[in-house]
Every structure is written in C-alpha cells, then in structure tokens.
C-alpha cells in the first residue's frame, strides 16, 4: 500500500520535471535572431517518395506497396538520423572522387559508390561484428579471393584504391551471373550462393519480389535512400556549405621496396608523425614491415601546410 501511495505522488513530479526540461531546451534553441517558443514550431513530417527512381539504371517498381514502404522506411531512417547523415555529406568530397574514378574505369555504374556509404559510412577503419573490414566491408576469405593481401602486417581491405578495384571485380562477376545490377549489389551483401539459392527456391529473378533475410531485404532500399539524400540534401532539410565539407588533402607517394624496422621513425623521417602515417595508410597494420613477400608498397604522405 505504501508503495502505491509513493508512486501516486512521485509520478506527477517526474512528468512535471520532464515538461520543464523540454520547455527550457526549446527556449534555448535559437537561429540567428529567432527563438523557438513552442513545441508547435518543431515539426517532423513524412519524407516524400518520388514517383520514379532507378538504381544503376534499373527502375525500382514503386507502384508495388511493399517496395514503396520499404523505401519509405530507409528514407525516414536516414533523413532523421541527422548527425550521421550530415557527417556523410561532409565526407563525400574526400572519398567519392577516388571511388567514382575506379568504378568508371571498370564499367561499374556510378550508383555503386552509395554502396560504400551504406557499408561503412566511408570509414576506412570500419570493422563489422562479423569481421568485415574497410570501405567495402570485405570478409577475409572474399578479400583474398579477389586479390587483396590480408595478414598481420598488411590488410588491403583498408586500402581505398585496391579494395575498390577488388569490389569492381566482385560486382562484375556477379553481374555476369544475374544480368542485373540490383541483384549484383544484393549478392555483395547476401553472398552470390545465397542469392542464387533464393532465386531457385522462389522461382523469380527479380530482387523486389524475393524474400531475403532482413539485412539483404533492406540493403538496396538503404542504398537508394542514401543516393536520394546525398544527391538532393536540401530537399531533406540538410544544409551543409562547401566550406564545411572535409577537403581532399594533398599527398605525395613514397615507395617502400624492402623492410621498415619502425614506422614511427619512418614517419618522423618523412616530416609527419606515426598517427598521421596510419591515418593516411590504414592498411599498414603493424608498427613495422618485415616484407616477407618481397613486394613493393607505396605509402601516402600528406603535404601539410
């Protein structure tokens, strides 16, 4: 009985405190000379779904209710995840030009650059719980299958150029199997064998009519949503000036033909520190290079002004 009486008085107090906090926060929100004076001035509205949309030149059947709602879900998730989406907009100028160039060289549609955004958020050090790594989130076995070096000292999954070339090979191989860029993208997430198994099981080769695990089911729609927002950020209320975006930092290249006993000494010798060296070359995984394979490696050294 005492417990019930206690909650009878404390609950209204908690609610009152919450209301006061909200009012204080709203009152403190200012833009130039205007202050938000009431809850009514903050409005969250649904996102607009376009009548037509295509991924890699393949039209998305938005006349189907399930397709339309799936896209709506991903648009809402990204349009209202403000901190993450703003960071994406800032990072794009630094990384997309390199990715775009390599995709074009290999005949892969430009839209696949948004797959890197969906996979890693353009974080070169991204590591998934399953052990997928880098911009494209390659697993160890797949990376090696597509020619990337992965060991204690070197992991080229973290190398933007080399991993993007490997990605292009994977997507090209997958497209040869399916004849569909959409299915090729889905297979990068779900695996070629798994996607093929579902095609045979469900007797359809149309991604939008196939039932996959939730991650693969949402995959294309997340990429599509990111493309829509990144191509027209203002339409989704994201305003980021060019001066606020992260610039490409000029670098020079140094070839390493042999071993490096200590990368800290190597960095200092080249006018930077160990942290900056690893920042521009995250594929260097150790503090030294024994180079047992005898390969030549090229590192990037930033030209800091």
PyMOL commands that set and color helices and strands:
alter all, ss='L'
color gray80, all
select helices_A, chain A and resi 2-28+39-41+65-79+82-105+110-120+140-145+156-158+160-178+181-190+192-202+207-209+214-231+233-236+242-244+263-269+274-280
alter helices_A, ss='H'
color red, helices_A
select strands_A, chain A and resi 30-31+34-35+54-55+58-59+251-256+297-302
alter strands_A, ss='S'
color yellow, strands_A
deselect
rebuild
show_as cartoon
